[in-house]
Structures are given as structure tokens and as C-alpha cells.
């Protein structure tokens, strides 16, 4: 009862003098469209701490406008790739002490990112190793048994249908839908329904289209890829920025260069 009263008070405070904008008139974030090319766009920065010896790399693949099927495919790719990516680069090769991959959703634009933090490799070596992994992993994906594929589907479906651990988690989930402008509070249920339609062939096709570095003709493939290097002390490729307080300005300049390189092209206004 107290919770209902609190909700009513908040609702009245927010709406008594304001009825809100129609959804179509709400301001939207325009997301820059990465160039589809064989080469990637590189943004390189020194670490803010000049004594930090660690180097971090993020390889970001921009996929396109959000839709239910592609969103589910991206989540499934993350589910399939995460453990072998970590096992290969972190456990077996000790390539970096932090290794991860994950789906990205940026104001209606889907993507995937692969991250490596290392103190023993250069940024170029780390980003090249990510691409090498993506080239090698295709054979494993193609040969995956139907049983293993189904295990991934079921496991991902269970994750999406898990109950919230706390009211705070549930509230955070709802607020993220509001902040991102999607307002799809039952999205996880729709995604589980969509998972039932996903086949191994469609997952492999998505992998080839978005991530695999080689096309079916055996030549380097065009992808929407942006690579970020944050380079530590004494590591090859570290940019020279004399004053650490100017690093933000240095990065802003690189981002402007990126915008100029794609002529400011965006994915347009995305509505849900």
C-alpha cells in the first residue's frame, strides 16, 4: 500500500503540469555510421596515468539498426563466443589479463565489441590477435553439433527469463528501457520467442556477414569496424601528449577526425 502511494505521488509530481511530448517528437540520438571497409578506423590514446604500463584494446563491430532477430543473433553470438575467446587468449596464451566480448546496443544501433587489456603485448598485436581469433573460430562454429547449438539456445533463453535478484535490479532494467527510449518492458520474452526461430545456419550467416575477416571468395572482407587503443607507458605506438590534462582534447580531435572520415553520416532517426 505504501509503495502504491509513493508511486502515485511520483506520477502526479511528474505529470500534473506536463503531459509529455508525443513519441515522434522526442529528441533522438543520431549514431554515426562506421564506414564499411577492409581497413578499420583507429583511435589511439595514451593512458591518463603516465606511469600505467597496461595497454587496452577494444575492437568494435557496428552491425546496424536494431531489430528483434538481429538483436537475438548478436546475443547468441556473444553467448557462443565469450568462453572460447576468453579461454584462447586469457587461459591458454596469457595474451592479456582481462579478455572479454559482448553485445552492444547504442541508442538503437547494434554492435559487438572484443576487449583485451595486456601488459605484455602491443596494441597492434592485441587487435590483430582478435581478428585472428575471429578468422579461426568460424570452423568451430560451422562444425558445432546440433546438440551443442541447442544447449546455447536453451541456456540463453533461461538467462533472459531469469527472475530479478532484487527490486533494484528490476527497477534498473525498466529505467534502462526508458533512458534508451525503447520502452519495451517485455522485450526479453519476445527475444525468447524469437530464439525458437534461430538456426545454426542463420547464426553462421550472421557471423560471416558481421565478424568474419574473410569473404567467401577468400579475400579480406569489408566490415564496419572501429578499433580503440589506449596505450600504456613504454609501449610501442603510445602517442605523445605532454600534459595528461590534454588527453581528453586529444581524443576529442580523433573522434572529430572519425566523424569527418565518414562525412558525418548517421543511421538516421531510429524509432521503436
Buried (B, 14 or more C-beta within 10 A) or exposed (E): EEEEEEEEEEEEEEEEEEEEEEEEEEEBBBBBBBBEBEEBBBBBBBBEEEEBEBBBBBBBBBBBEBEBBBBBBBBBBBBBBBEBBBEBBBEEEEBBEEBBBBBBBBBBBBBBBBBBBBEBBBBBBBBBBBBEBBEEBBEEBEEBEEEEBEEBBEEBBEEBEEEEEEEEEEEEEEEEBEEBBBEBEEBBEBBBEBBEEBEBEBBBEBBBBBBBBEBEEEEEBEBBBBBBBBBBBEBEBBEEBEEEEEBEEBBEEBEEEBEEBBEEEBBEEBEE
